[in-house]
Amino acid sequence: MSSDARPVREEVHPTAERSGGTQRSTSSRRPPRVRKARLRLVRVDPWSVMKTAFLLSVALGVALFVAVAVLWSVLDAAGVFTSISDIVTDFTASSTSDGIDVDQYVALPRVLGFTTLIGVVNVVLITALATLGAFLYNLSASLLGGLELTLAEDD
């Protein structure tokens, strides 16, 4: 038995009530009635928008950090950075210079530090823009009336 099973409502025939017995009506299944409500969203709380945007942007920053670390590890294990470093060194080397060492630019600590910087900037920007968006929505909703929503509930 599933957890969303509803008990079947038994209808009592009017003559059966008088006689004391119960009979099932032949039309015990009616089509489901849909209740609708028309609502208007006229205000969004900027404080709750700011908290939610901050939390989601921090989660996005952590996911970005982990994704970059995993991607860097896979590329390093595949030898991509060594191949690129060898190619760049061959092209830039001369009799007086050893060439450019790409390994120092794509080292894991440097890449993760740059990723952290991007993540922190994204957290600040996303939080500020979402909060500003809430203020702008409240301003436009006071002038235009807000968004109209129609919510429906199946019986």
ABEGO torsion letter per residue (X at the ends): XBAABBBBBBBBBAAAAAAGBBBBBABABBBBBBBBBBBBBABBBAAAAAAAAAAAAAAAAAAAAAAAAAAAAAAAAAGAAAAAAAAAAAAABBAABAEBBAAAAABAAAAAAAAAAAAAAAAAAAAAAAAAAAAAAAAAAAAAGEBBBBBBBBX
